[in-house]
């Protein structure tokens, strides 16, 4: 069924690419833009019936009137993309920028996002469904000289996203943000024209070696609006070519403007570790259903009988212990030899600590957890990368955890290893981008896997308290993590690398008491 999607700042740049994407999907698009004439020219070229409204999002009266009209003519808004934003094109420093310029940037970038979200959110909350994506910026996480007002405003949008996500998730409204890096838009062009941005130097600083395209940001927005992101709440998805991940002193990229083909679904060989149960099994099923050739590497000696074969066949199983480098090497060698090059590796296999006080834990127990979760992830990534390099690139997705961000009592090995996986992801992304390999991570929250279900039945953990702590009010499903992996492996994630995508129902966005 067509959705009603409202895009602010939709007459140019990222907003225009987003409007085009949703229109191509068959949705009814409303564009809010200061330049009403340009917005009307845009919708005339879009397939289907759409609406353009001249609107300054920093004006409360104009926003109220525009949202009311959008809902009257296009139906209740199910997706909102808060994209409208401005920057000081002169790039003046904090000592030079006029107070009115600082306030104008805040008024559009932050207050505009608040006003449109508030007005569109009224009916979303009343209906108990909807999705909002705020377009923040990498400048909200990484300070850029001469961008004080812009960076402050975008950091404020990030904080606003977390707060709104925590408040509205219980009402059925998901709020997330995309954080674009350098994207070739009119804003960037204006900075280049004013000699405030040296494109050649910027491209060298980006591991993927190029600026992003507006269409790549639109793809991430589409994912977050869709039901494929049903457990994403308060997520901050960096779409920046790896810029945020790079911490070196030299050039991040071997050469600029380097792009690599991404293998389309149905033509890939996908390897899933720990794929015989839980999240890994869901991933194996999802990729198989797409038509990919899937290999599962697991310590278990069999796969569930209900795994259906497709045109590409049923998933293949290789028994191995990824915590052992020799065993891991044998498994990858066999996978490449029997099933062809590896296009996608999903490092999902992991073990958890026992629930015992750290002072009562042995060093061997710590080593066992770290050996599988961190060392095993490293062995598998390194082995698969050798195959990918020979074949022009690929995608590696590591499974981290909210435990890599927030400490869990009596889980020192698990927290340490998962935090290590997130940094390993950044490091490998920066090192292997020149080979056409994108490396990302997913940090799931509490997911209802068979292991978690067993813990709940045994009364080991109070899962009612866990559900109450998550803004979305429930545990996630394995399929929801699999959907995130499918997106990161897809052409739509072509400008995403070095990112840890938190799919946790808002767990890490929430900062209040229960």
C-alpha positions as CSV (number, residue, x, y, z in Angstrom):
1,X,0.0,0.0,0.0
2,X,1.5,3.4,-0.9
3,X,2.7,5.5,2.0
4,X,2.5,9.2,2.5
5,X,6.1,10.5,2.9
6,X,7.0,14.0,3.8
7,X,10.5,15.3,2.9
8,X,11.7,18.7,4.0
9,X,14.3,20.4,1.8
10,X,13.3,18.1,-1.0
11,X,13.9,20.4,-4.0
12,X,17.7,19.7,-4.1
13,X,20.5,17.5,-3.0
14,X,19.8,14.6,-0.5
15,X,16.2,15.7,-0.2
16,X,15.6,15.5,-3.9
17,X,17.3,12.1,-4.2
18,X,15.1,10.9,-1.3
19,X,11.9,12.2,-2.9
20,X,12.8,10.5,-6.1
21,X,13.5,7.2,-4.3
22,X,10.1,7.1,-2.5
23,X,8.2,8.2,-5.6
24,X,9.9,5.3,-7.5
25,X,8.6,3.0,-4.8
26,X,5.1,4.1,-5.5
27,X,4.7,6.3,-2.4
28,X,2.9,9.7,-2.3
29,X,5.6,12.3,-1.6
30,X,5.1,15.8,-0.1
31,X,8.1,18.2,-0.5
32,X,8.4,21.1,1.9
33,X,11.0,23.6,0.6
34,X,11.7,27.3,0.9
35,X,11.8,27.4,-2.9
36,X,8.2,26.5,-3.7
37,X,8.7,27.0,-7.4
38,X,11.6,24.7,-7.6
39,X,9.7,22.1,-5.5
40,X,6.8,22.2,-7.8
41,X,9.1,21.7,-10.8
42,X,10.5,18.7,-9.1
43,X,7.2,16.9,-8.4
44,X,6.1,17.4,-12.0
45,X,9.0,15.1,-13.0
46,X,8.2,12.4,-10.4
47,X,6.1,9.4,-11.4
48,X,2.7,9.5,-9.7
49,X,0.7,12.3,-7.9
50,X,2.7,14.3,-5.4
51,X,2.5,17.6,-3.5
52,X,4.9,20.6,-3.2
53,X,4.5,23.2,-0.5
54,X,6.6,26.4,-0.1
55,X,7.6,26.3,3.5
56,X,10.3,27.8,5.8
57,X,10.7,25.1,8.4
58,X,12.0,27.6,10.9
59,X,8.5,29.2,10.9
60,X,6.1,27.6,13.3
61,X,3.0,29.0,11.5
62,X,4.2,27.8,8.1
63,X,5.1,24.3,9.3
64,X,1.7,23.9,11.0
65,X,-0.1,25.0,7.9
66,X,2.0,22.8,5.6
67,X,1.7,19.6,7.6
68,X,-2.0,20.1,7.9
69,X,-2.3,20.5,4.1
70,X,-0.1,17.5,3.4
71,X,-2.2,15.2,5.5
72,X,-5.4,16.6,4.1
73,X,-4.3,16.0,0.5
74,X,-2.0,13.0,0.7
75,X,-3.3,11.2,3.8
76,X,-1.8,10.6,7.2
77,X,2.0,10.9,7.1
78,X,3.7,7.5,7.7
79,X,7.2,8.6,6.9
80,X,8.9,11.9,7.7
81,X,12.4,12.8,6.5
82,X,13.7,15.9,8.3
83,X,16.3,16.9,5.7
84,X,16.1,20.7,5.4
85,X,19.3,22.3,6.6
86,X,21.6,25.3,6.0
87,X,25.3,26.1,6.5
88,X,27.3,29.3,6.7
89,X,28.7,29.2,3.1
90,X,31.5,31.6,4.1
91,X,32.7,29.2,6.7
92,X,33.3,31.9,9.3
93,X,35.0,31.0,12.5
94,X,33.5,31.3,16.0
95,X,34.9,34.8,16.4
96,X,33.7,36.1,13.1
97,X,30.2,34.6,12.6
98,X,27.4,37.0,13.4
99,X,24.9,36.1,16.2
100,X,22.0,36.2,13.8
101,X,23.8,33.8,11.4
102,X,24.4,31.3,14.3
103,X,20.7,31.6,15.4
104,X,19.5,31.2,11.8
105,X,21.4,27.9,11.4
106,X,20.0,26.6,14.7
107,X,16.5,27.8,13.7
108,X,16.5,25.8,10.4
109,X,18.5,22.7,11.4
110,X,17.3,22.0,14.9
111,X,14.1,24.0,15.4
112,X,12.8,23.1,12.0
113,X,13.4,19.4,12.7
114,X,11.5,19.8,16.0
115,X,8.6,21.7,14.5
116,X,8.0,19.3,11.6
117,X,8.4,16.2,13.8
118,X,6.1,17.6,16.4
119,X,3.3,18.4,13.9
120,X,3.7,15.2,11.8
121,X,4.2,13.2,15.0
122,X,0.8,14.1,16.4
123,X,-1.1,11.8,14.0
124,X,1.7,9.2,14.1
125,X,1.4,8.8,17.8
126,X,-2.4,8.9,17.6
127,X,-2.4,6.1,15.0
128,X,0.4,4.2,16.8
129,X,2.7,3.9,13.8
130,X,5.2,5.9,11.8
131,X,8.8,6.5,11.1
132,X,10.9,9.6,11.3
133,X,14.4,10.0,9.9
134,X,16.4,13.1,10.9
135,X,19.2,14.0,8.6
136,X,22.0,15.0,11.0
137,X,25.6,15.1,9.9
138,X,29.0,13.6,10.6
139,X,29.8,17.2,11.6
140,X,27.6,16.5,14.7
141,X,30.1,13.9,15.9
142,X,33.4,15.2,14.5
143,X,34.4,18.9,14.9
144,X,35.3,20.7,11.8
145,X,37.0,24.1,12.0
146,X,34.9,26.9,10.6
147,X,31.7,24.9,11.1
148,X,30.9,25.7,14.7
149,X,27.3,26.7,14.2
150,X,26.6,23.9,11.7
151,X,28.3,21.2,13.9
152,X,26.5,22.4,17.0
153,X,23.2,22.3,15.3
154,X,23.7,18.8,13.9
155,X,24.9,17.5,17.3
156,X,21.7,19.0,18.7
157,X,19.7,17.1,16.1
158,X,21.4,13.9,17.2
159,X,20.4,14.5,20.8
160,X,16.9,15.4,19.7
161,X,16.7,12.1,17.8
162,X,17.7,10.1,20.8
163,X,15.2,11.9,23.1
164,X,12.3,11.7,20.6
165,X,13.1,8.0,19.9
166,X,13.0,7.2,23.6
167,X,9.7,9.1,24.0
168,X,7.8,7.9,21.0
169,X,9.0,4.3,20.6
170,X,6.4,3.1,23.1
171,X,3.8,4.8,21.0
172,X,4.8,2.8,17.9
173,X,6.8,5.6,16.2
174,X,10.4,4.9,15.3
175,X,12.9,7.8,15.2
176,X,16.4,7.4,13.8
177,X,19.0,9.5,12.1
178,X,21.4,9.3,9.2
179,X,24.8,11.0,9.5
180,X,26.1,11.8,6.0
181,X,29.7,12.6,5.5
182,X,30.9,14.7,2.6
183,X,28.2,14.3,-0.1
184,X,28.3,16.1,-3.5
185,X,25.4,18.5,-2.9
186,X,24.8,22.2,-3.5
187,X,26.0,23.0,0.1
188,X,29.3,21.3,-0.7
189,X,29.5,23.1,-4.1
190,X,29.0,26.4,-2.3
191,X,31.8,25.7,0.1
192,X,34.1,24.8,-2.8
193,X,33.1,27.9,-4.7
194,X,33.9,30.0,-1.6
195,X,37.2,28.2,-1.3
196,X,36.3,26.8,2.1
197,X,36.7,23.2,0.9
198,X,39.5,21.5,-1.0
199,X,37.9,18.5,-2.6
200,X,41.2,16.7,-3.4
201,X,42.2,16.8,0.3
202,X,38.8,15.7,1.5
203,X,38.8,12.7,-0.8
204,X,42.2,11.6,0.5
205,X,40.8,11.7,4.0
206,X,37.9,9.3,3.2
207,X,38.8,5.6,3.2
208,X,36.5,4.9,0.2
209,X,38.3,7.7,-1.6
210,X,35.4,9.7,-2.9
211,X,32.5,11.9,-1.9
212,X,29.1,10.3,-1.4
213,X,26.2,10.6,-3.8
214,X,22.8,11.9,-2.6
215,X,21.3,8.7,-3.8
216,X,23.4,6.7,-1.3
217,X,22.1,8.8,1.6
218,X,18.5,8.3,0.2
219,X,19.0,4.5,0.3
220,X,19.9,4.6,4.0
221,X,16.9,6.8,4.7
222,X,14.7,4.4,2.8
223,X,16.0,1.5,4.9
224,X,15.3,3.3,8.2
225,X,11.8,4.3,7.2
226,X,11.0,0.8,6.0
227,X,9.7,-2.1,8.1
228,X,13.1,-3.7,7.5
229,X,14.3,-1.4,10.3
230,X,11.5,-2.4,12.7
231,X,13.9,-2.8,15.7
232,X,16.0,0.3,14.9
233,X,15.2,3.1,17.4
234,X,17.5,6.0,18.1
235,X,20.0,4.5,15.7
236,X,22.7,6.8,14.2
237,X,23.7,5.5,10.9
238,X,26.9,7.0,9.5
239,X,27.0,7.1,5.7
240,X,30.4,8.7,5.2
241,X,32.7,6.4,3.3
242,X,34.5,5.5,6.5
243,X,35.5,9.1,7.4
244,X,34.5,8.8,11.0
245,X,36.4,5.6,11.4
246,X,39.8,6.9,10.2
247,X,42.2,8.1,12.9
248,X,45.5,8.0,11.0
249,X,47.7,10.9,10.2
250,X,48.3,10.2,6.5
251,X,45.9,9.7,3.6
252,X,43.1,7.4,4.2
253,X,42.6,6.5,0.5
254,X,45.1,5.2,-2.0
255,X,43.5,7.3,-4.7
256,X,40.5,9.5,-5.1
257,X,37.1,8.8,-6.8
258,X,37.6,5.0,-6.6
259,X,34.4,3.1,-6.8
260,X,33.9,-0.7,-6.7
261,X,31.1,-2.8,-8.0
262,X,28.9,-4.4,-5.4
263,X,27.6,-7.8,-6.3
264,X,23.8,-7.9,-6.5
265,X,21.6,-10.3,-4.4
266,X,21.2,-13.6,-6.1
267,X,24.7,-13.7,-7.5
268,X,26.7,-13.8,-4.3
269,X,28.4,-16.4,-2.2
270,X,27.5,-15.5,1.4
271,X,29.3,-17.1,4.4
272,X,27.7,-17.0,7.8
273,X,29.5,-18.2,10.9
274,X,27.4,-19.5,13.7
275,X,24.6,-20.0,11.2
276,X,23.1,-23.2,12.5
277,X,20.9,-21.4,15.1
278,X,19.6,-18.1,16.4
279,X,20.5,-14.9,14.5
280,X,22.9,-16.7,12.2
281,X,20.2,-19.2,11.1
282,X,17.9,-16.3,10.4
283,X,20.6,-14.7,8.2
284,X,21.2,-18.0,6.4
285,X,17.5,-18.3,5.6
286,X,17.2,-14.7,4.5
287,X,20.1,-14.7,2.1
288,X,19.1,-18.1,0.7
289,X,15.6,-16.8,0.0
290,X,17.2,-14.0,-2.0
291,X,18.8,-16.6,-4.2
292,X,22.3,-16.3,-2.8
293,X,24.6,-19.3,-2.4
294,X,25.0,-19.6,1.4
295,X,27.7,-21.5,3.3
296,X,27.3,-21.9,7.1
297,X,30.3,-22.4,9.2
298,X,29.4,-23.8,12.7
299,X,30.5,-26.2,15.4
300,X,27.2,-28.0,15.0
301,X,27.2,-31.0,12.7
302,X,23.8,-30.4,11.1
303,X,21.4,-27.7,9.9
304,X,17.7,-27.6,10.6
305,X,15.7,-29.8,8.2
306,X,13.2,-27.0,7.5
307,X,15.8,-24.9,5.6
308,X,14.3,-24.7,2.1
309,X,16.3,-25.0,-1.0
310,X,16.0,-22.3,-3.6
311,X,17.4,-22.1,-7.2
312,X,20.8,-21.7,-5.6
313,X,20.4,-24.7,-3.5
314,X,20.1,-25.2,0.3
315,X,22.8,-23.7,2.6
316,X,25.9,-25.7,2.8
317,X,27.5,-26.6,6.2
318,X,31.2,-26.7,7.1
319,X,31.9,-27.8,10.7
320,X,34.7,-25.7,12.3
321,X,35.7,-23.9,15.4
322,X,36.4,-20.3,14.4
323,X,38.2,-19.7,17.7
324,X,40.9,-22.0,16.4
325,X,42.9,-20.3,13.6
326,X,43.8,-23.6,11.9
327,X,40.2,-24.8,11.9
328,X,39.0,-21.4,10.6
329,X,41.6,-21.5,7.8
330,X,40.4,-24.9,6.8
331,X,36.8,-23.8,6.7
332,X,37.5,-20.8,4.5
333,X,39.7,-22.7,2.2
334,X,37.0,-25.3,1.8
335,X,34.3,-22.7,1.3
336,X,36.3,-21.0,-1.5
337,X,37.4,-24.2,-3.1
338,X,34.0,-25.9,-3.2
339,X,31.6,-22.9,-3.5
340,X,33.5,-20.2,-5.2
341,X,34.8,-16.7,-4.2
342,X,33.4,-15.1,-1.0
343,X,31.3,-12.0,-1.7
344,X,29.8,-11.5,1.8
345,X,31.1,-12.7,5.2
346,X,28.9,-12.4,8.3
347,X,30.9,-13.0,11.4
348,X,28.1,-14.0,13.7
349,X,29.5,-16.9,15.8
350,X,30.0,-16.0,19.5
351,X,29.9,-17.3,23.0
352,X,28.9,-15.6,26.3
353,X,30.4,-15.6,29.8
354,X,28.9,-17.4,32.7
355,X,27.0,-15.3,35.1
356,X,29.6,-15.3,37.9
357,X,31.4,-12.4,39.7
358,X,34.6,-11.3,37.9
359,X,36.7,-12.1,41.0
360,X,35.6,-15.7,40.7
361,X,36.4,-16.0,37.0
362,X,39.5,-17.7,35.6
363,X,41.8,-16.4,33.0
364,X,41.0,-19.4,30.8
365,X,37.3,-18.4,30.8
366,X,38.2,-14.9,29.7
367,X,40.4,-16.3,26.9
368,X,37.7,-18.7,25.7
369,X,35.2,-15.9,25.3
370,X,37.7,-13.5,23.7
371,X,39.1,-16.3,21.6
372,X,35.8,-16.9,19.8
373,X,34.2,-13.5,19.8
374,X,37.2,-11.3,18.9
375,X,40.1,-13.5,17.7
376,X,37.7,-15.7,15.8
377,X,36.2,-12.7,14.1
378,X,39.6,-11.5,13.2
379,X,40.7,-14.8,11.8
380,X,37.6,-15.2,9.6
381,X,37.8,-11.6,8.3
382,X,41.4,-11.9,7.4
383,X,41.0,-15.2,5.6
384,X,37.9,-14.1,3.7
385,X,39.5,-10.8,2.8
386,X,42.3,-12.6,0.9
387,X,39.6,-14.1,-1.4
388,X,37.8,-10.8,-1.7
389,X,41.0,-8.9,-2.7
390,X,41.6,-11.4,-5.4
391,X,38.1,-10.9,-6.8
392,X,37.8,-7.1,-6.6
393,X,36.1,-6.6,-3.2
394,X,33.3,-7.7,-1.0
395,X,31.4,-7.0,2.2
396,X,32.2,-8.1,5.8
397,X,29.6,-7.7,8.6
398,X,30.7,-8.4,12.1
399,X,28.3,-8.9,15.0
400,X,29.1,-6.7,17.9
401,X,26.6,-6.0,20.7
402,X,25.1,-3.3,22.9
403,X,27.5,-5.0,25.4
404,X,30.3,-3.4,23.4
405,X,28.9,0.1,24.3
406,X,27.3,-0.4,27.7
407,X,28.8,-2.5,30.5
408,X,27.1,-5.6,31.8
409,X,27.9,-6.8,35.3
410,X,29.6,-10.2,35.5
411,X,30.2,-10.2,31.7
412,X,33.8,-8.9,31.4
413,X,34.8,-11.2,28.6
414,X,31.7,-10.6,26.5
415,X,31.8,-6.8,26.9
416,X,35.5,-6.6,26.2
417,X,35.3,-8.8,23.1
418,X,32.3,-7.1,21.6
419,X,33.9,-3.6,22.2
420,X,37.0,-5.0,20.5
421,X,34.8,-6.2,17.5
422,X,33.5,-2.6,17.0
423,X,37.0,-1.2,16.9
424,X,38.3,-4.1,14.8
425,X,35.5,-3.2,12.3
426,X,36.7,0.4,12.0
427,X,40.4,-0.6,11.6
428,X,39.7,-3.2,8.9
429,X,37.3,-0.8,7.1
430,X,40.1,1.8,6.9
431,X,42.8,-0.7,5.9
432,X,40.7,-2.6,3.3
433,X,38.7,0.1,1.6
434,X,41.4,0.4,-1.0
435,X,40.7,-3.2,-2.0
436,X,37.0,-2.6,-2.4
437,X,36.0,-4.3,0.9
438,X,33.4,-2.6,3.1
439,X,33.5,-3.7,6.7
440,X,30.6,-2.9,9.1
441,X,29.2,-4.1,12.3
442,X,25.8,-4.7,13.8
443,X,25.2,-4.2,17.5
444,X,22.0,-6.1,18.5
445,X,20.2,-5.4,21.6
446,X,18.4,-8.2,23.5
447,X,17.1,-10.6,20.8
448,X,14.7,-13.5,21.4
449,X,17.0,-16.3,20.3
450,X,16.6,-19.9,21.5
451,X,19.4,-19.3,24.0
452,X,17.7,-16.2,25.4
453,X,14.3,-18.0,25.6
454,X,16.0,-20.8,27.6
455,X,17.4,-18.2,30.0
456,X,14.0,-16.7,30.5
457,X,12.3,-20.1,31.1
458,X,15.0,-21.0,33.6
459,X,14.4,-17.7,35.4
460,X,18.1,-16.7,35.1
461,X,17.3,-13.1,34.0
462,X,14.4,-10.8,34.7
463,X,13.3,-10.3,31.1
464,X,10.3,-8.2,32.1
465,X,12.7,-5.6,33.4
466,X,14.7,-5.8,30.2
467,X,11.5,-5.3,28.1
468,X,10.6,-2.3,30.3
469,X,14.1,-0.8,29.9
470,X,14.0,-0.9,26.1
471,X,11.9,2.1,24.7
472,X,10.3,-0.2,22.1
473,X,9.0,-2.4,25.0
474,X,10.0,-5.8,23.6
475,X,13.0,-8.0,22.7
476,X,14.0,-8.1,19.1
477,X,13.6,-11.0,16.7
478,X,16.5,-12.7,14.9
479,X,14.9,-11.7,11.5
480,X,15.2,-8.0,12.5
481,X,19.0,-8.4,12.8
482,X,19.1,-10.4,9.6
483,X,17.3,-7.5,7.8
484,X,20.0,-5.1,9.0
485,X,22.7,-7.5,7.6
486,X,20.9,-7.7,4.3
487,X,20.9,-3.9,4.0
488,X,24.6,-3.6,4.9
489,X,25.5,-6.2,2.3
490,X,23.3,-4.6,-0.4
491,X,24.2,-2.0,-3.1
492,X,22.1,0.5,-1.0
493,X,24.9,0.6,1.6
494,X,27.6,1.3,-1.0
495,X,28.9,4.4,1.0
496,X,28.8,2.8,4.4
497,X,31.9,1.3,5.9
498,X,33.5,1.3,9.4
499,X,30.0,1.8,11.0
500,X,28.5,-0.1,13.9
501,X,24.7,-0.1,13.3
502,X,22.9,-0.4,16.6
503,X,19.7,-2.4,16.2
504,X,18.5,-2.5,19.8
505,X,15.0,-1.1,20.2
506,X,16.4,2.1,21.6
507,X,18.4,0.5,24.4
508,X,21.6,2.6,23.9
509,X,19.6,5.8,23.0
510,X,17.7,5.7,26.3
511,X,19.3,7.6,29.2
512,X,16.6,7.8,31.8
513,X,15.7,5.6,34.7
514,X,13.0,2.9,34.0
